[in-house]
Amino acid sequence: MKNAWQCLVWCIFVLSLVVLGGENQLQAANSKQRQQIKPAKRASCIKCHDQWSDILPNTHQLVQNARFEACMQCHAPQGWGMAPLNKFDAHLHLTHLSNKTSENCFNCHQWKPGAGLTLLGVPGKYGAFTQEEFNALRQIYLSAVDSRFLDNRHLTQGVSCSACHANGVIGQVRNSTCLSCHGPMETLVEKTAPQQHPDRNPHKSHLGEIDCTVCHMQHGPQKIYCLECHPKFDLHFK
């Protein structure tokens, strides 16, 4: 009987060593696997620029972290349709796209069809684009850098695309967004009032309120909508 109890205790001891050893091996394997998993890719200016002094003005405060997270602490992305200037956003796109050296959006962004565009290493998403919409978005950015249209004029003044487009870059620009910088409407009416024919004011139409973008094309030549019906009117853009 005594031998049986000794045998049972010995078996339990050996079994516990096996179980604990297996758990330790499993934990070690999981730890090793976690170490092998690469952290999420992050965008860093240093991968293209060796020195901060090459890209930051002399008056800029000292920055020790080269990743976008550090930049976004001060240069936070703005929401859609918020008219205030975001010179950091606009200048960043103008500078990189105009050089034709970083036309690949994925140097800084991450995206897949149907999902939102993200800035690597920075929380938040921008829109939700299909492949067709993303292609159009990329083409618009590339053309806006050197265009003679309002898209370029806004970018060079520090107005990013998201400042005007309310529902993603592909979304319609609302009149309220335009007027937040160029309004109020009463000011525009007074500014464009003709001296000889006050009833021919393009900002006080007999049609009532119409979309600003009917005349003010952002990615193409301007269009005077009044001339569609009144071709003899002496109206022109300044």
C-alpha positions as CSV (number, residue, x, y, z in Angstrom):
1,M,0.0,0.0,0.0
2,K,2.8,2.3,0.9
3,N,4.5,1.6,-2.4
4,A,1.3,2.4,-4.3
5,W,1.0,5.9,-2.6
6,Q,4.7,6.6,-3.3
7,C,4.1,5.7,-6.9
8,L,1.0,7.9,-7.1
9,V,2.9,10.9,-5.6
10,W,5.8,10.4,-8.0
11,C,3.4,10.3,-11.0
12,I,1.7,13.5,-9.9
13,F,5.1,15.2,-9.5
14,V,6.3,14.1,-12.9
15,L,3.0,15.2,-14.5
16,S,3.2,18.6,-13.0
17,L,6.7,19.1,-14.3
18,V,5.4,18.2,-17.8
19,V,2.4,20.5,-17.6
20,L,4.4,23.4,-16.2
21,G,7.2,22.8,-18.7
22,G,4.6,22.8,-21.5
23,E,3.1,26.1,-20.3
24,N,6.5,27.7,-20.1
25,Q,7.3,26.5,-23.6
26,L,4.0,27.8,-24.9
27,Q,4.6,31.2,-23.2
28,A,8.1,31.3,-24.6
29,A,6.8,30.5,-28.0
30,N,4.1,33.2,-27.8
31,S,6.6,35.7,-26.5
32,K,8.9,34.9,-29.4
33,Q,6.1,35.1,-31.9
34,R,5.1,38.6,-30.5
35,Q,8.7,39.7,-30.9
36,Q,8.6,38.6,-34.5
37,I,5.4,40.5,-35.3
38,K,6.5,43.8,-36.8
39,P,5.0,47.0,-35.4
40,A,2.6,49.0,-37.5
41,K,4.5,50.9,-40.2
42,R,4.9,54.6,-39.3
43,A,5.7,57.5,-41.6
44,S,8.9,59.4,-40.8
45,C,10.4,62.4,-42.5
46,I,13.9,61.1,-41.8
47,K,13.5,58.2,-44.3
48,C,13.8,60.8,-47.0
49,H,15.4,63.7,-45.3
50,D,18.7,63.1,-43.5
51,Q,18.6,66.3,-41.4
52,W,15.7,68.2,-39.8
53,S,17.5,71.4,-40.8
54,D,16.8,70.6,-44.4
55,I,13.1,70.9,-44.0
56,L,12.3,73.0,-40.9
57,P,12.6,76.8,-40.8
58,N,15.2,78.3,-38.4
59,T,12.4,79.7,-36.2
60,H,10.9,76.2,-35.7
61,Q,11.0,74.8,-32.2
62,L,13.3,71.9,-31.5
63,V,11.8,68.5,-32.6
64,Q,13.4,65.3,-31.4
65,N,10.9,62.8,-32.9
66,A,11.0,62.4,-36.7
67,R,7.6,60.7,-36.9
68,F,4.4,62.3,-37.9
69,E,3.0,61.8,-34.4
70,A,5.3,64.5,-33.2
71,C,4.2,66.9,-36.1
72,M,0.5,66.2,-35.4
73,Q,0.8,67.4,-31.8
74,C,0.8,70.9,-33.2
75,H,-0.3,70.5,-36.8
76,A,-3.5,68.5,-36.1
77,P,-5.5,67.5,-39.2
78,Q,-8.8,69.4,-39.5
79,G,-12.2,67.9,-40.1
80,W,-14.0,68.0,-43.4
81,G,-15.6,71.3,-44.5
82,M,-13.7,73.4,-41.9
83,A,-12.6,76.5,-43.7
84,P,-9.8,77.7,-41.4
85,L,-6.4,77.5,-43.0
86,N,-4.2,74.4,-42.6
87,K,-0.9,75.6,-44.1
88,F,1.0,72.5,-42.9
89,D,-1.3,70.2,-44.8
90,A,-1.4,72.3,-48.0
91,H,2.3,73.0,-48.0
92,L,3.2,69.4,-47.4
93,H,1.2,68.2,-50.4
94,L,2.4,71.1,-52.6
95,T,6.0,70.5,-51.8
96,H,6.2,66.8,-52.2
97,L,4.0,66.5,-55.3
98,S,5.6,69.4,-57.1
99,N,9.0,67.8,-56.9
100,K,7.6,64.7,-58.7
101,T,9.8,62.6,-56.4
102,S,7.2,61.3,-54.0
103,E,4.0,60.9,-56.1
104,N,3.3,57.6,-54.4
105,C,0.7,58.5,-51.8
106,F,1.6,55.4,-49.8
107,N,4.9,56.9,-48.7
108,C,2.9,58.6,-46.0
109,H,-0.6,57.1,-46.3
110,Q,-2.2,53.7,-46.0
111,W,-5.4,52.7,-47.8
112,K,-7.3,49.8,-49.4
113,P,-10.4,50.0,-51.6
114,G,-13.5,50.9,-49.7
115,A,-11.6,51.9,-46.6
116,G,-10.5,55.2,-45.2
117,L,-7.2,56.9,-46.0
118,T,-4.9,56.9,-43.0
119,L,-1.7,58.7,-42.2
120,L,0.8,56.1,-41.1
121,G,1.2,56.0,-37.3
122,V,-1.5,58.7,-36.7
123,P,-5.0,57.9,-35.5
124,G,-8.0,58.8,-37.6
125,K,-9.2,58.2,-41.1
126,Y,-10.1,60.4,-44.1
127,G,-13.2,59.5,-46.1
128,A,-13.9,56.0,-47.5
129,F,-12.8,55.8,-51.1
130,T,-13.4,53.2,-53.8
131,Q,-10.6,52.5,-56.2
132,E,-12.1,54.8,-58.8
133,E,-12.5,57.6,-56.2
134,F,-8.9,57.2,-55.0
135,N,-7.6,57.4,-58.5
136,A,-9.5,60.6,-59.1
137,L,-8.3,62.0,-55.7
138,R,-4.7,61.3,-56.6
139,Q,-5.1,62.8,-60.1
140,I,-6.7,66.0,-58.6
141,Y,-3.9,66.5,-56.1
142,L,-1.2,66.0,-58.8
143,S,-2.9,68.4,-61.3
144,A,-3.7,71.0,-58.6
145,V,0.0,71.6,-57.9
146,D,0.6,73.3,-61.3
147,S,-2.9,74.2,-62.4
148,R,-4.3,77.6,-63.1
149,F,-7.6,76.9,-61.4
150,L,-9.0,77.6,-58.0
151,D,-7.6,74.3,-56.6
152,N,-4.0,75.6,-57.0
153,R,-4.9,79.1,-55.7
154,H,-6.4,77.6,-52.6
155,L,-3.5,75.3,-51.9
156,T,-0.9,78.0,-52.3
157,Q,-2.9,80.1,-49.8
158,G,-2.8,77.3,-47.3
159,V,-6.3,76.0,-47.9
160,S,-6.2,72.2,-48.0
161,C,-8.7,70.1,-49.9
162,S,-10.5,68.9,-46.8
163,A,-11.1,72.5,-45.8
164,C,-13.7,72.9,-48.5
165,H,-15.0,69.4,-49.1
166,A,-17.5,68.5,-46.4
167,N,-17.9,64.7,-47.0
168,G,-14.6,63.5,-48.1
169,V,-12.5,65.0,-50.9
170,I,-15.0,63.8,-53.5
171,G,-18.0,65.5,-51.7
172,Q,-19.7,68.6,-52.8
173,V,-18.5,72.0,-51.6
174,R,-21.2,73.8,-49.6
175,N,-22.0,77.5,-50.0
176,S,-21.7,78.0,-46.2
177,T,-18.1,76.8,-46.5
178,C,-17.3,79.3,-49.3
179,L,-18.9,82.1,-47.4
180,S,-17.0,81.4,-44.2
181,C,-14.0,82.8,-46.0
182,H,-15.4,84.9,-48.8
183,G,-18.7,86.1,-47.2
184,P,-21.0,87.1,-45.9
185,M,-23.2,87.1,-49.0
186,E,-24.1,90.8,-48.4
187,T,-20.4,91.7,-48.8
188,L,-20.2,89.8,-52.1
189,V,-23.4,91.4,-53.4
190,E,-22.0,94.9,-52.6
191,K,-18.6,94.0,-54.1
192,T,-20.0,92.8,-57.4
193,A,-22.8,95.3,-57.8
194,P,-22.6,96.7,-61.4
195,Q,-22.7,100.5,-61.6
196,Q,-24.9,100.7,-64.8
197,H,-27.1,97.7,-64.3
198,P,-27.5,96.9,-60.6
199,D,-30.0,94.2,-61.5
200,R,-27.3,92.2,-63.2
201,N,-25.4,91.3,-60.0
202,P,-24.1,87.7,-60.2
203,H,-24.4,87.3,-56.4
204,K,-28.0,88.5,-56.3
205,S,-29.6,86.3,-58.9
206,H,-33.3,86.2,-59.7
207,L,-32.9,82.4,-59.5
208,G,-32.4,82.7,-55.7
209,E,-29.6,80.9,-54.0
210,I,-27.5,78.7,-56.3
211,D,-24.4,76.7,-55.7
212,C,-21.2,78.7,-55.7
213,T,-19.6,75.9,-57.7
214,V,-22.0,76.6,-60.6
215,C,-19.7,79.5,-61.6
216,H,-16.6,78.9,-59.5
217,M,-15.1,75.7,-60.8
218,Q,-12.4,74.4,-58.6
219,H,-10.7,72.0,-61.0
220,G,-11.4,73.7,-64.3
221,P,-12.0,77.1,-66.0
222,Q,-14.4,79.5,-64.3
223,K,-17.9,79.8,-65.8
224,I,-20.4,82.7,-65.8
225,Y,-23.7,81.0,-65.4
226,C,-25.7,84.1,-66.2
227,L,-24.4,84.1,-69.7
228,E,-26.1,80.8,-70.4
229,C,-29.4,82.8,-70.8
230,H,-28.0,86.3,-71.2
231,P,-25.1,86.0,-73.7
232,K,-25.0,89.8,-74.2
233,F,-24.4,90.7,-70.6
234,D,-21.0,92.3,-70.0
235,L,-19.9,90.0,-67.1
236,H,-16.4,88.7,-66.5
237,F,-14.2,87.3,-63.7
238,K,-11.5,89.5,-62.3
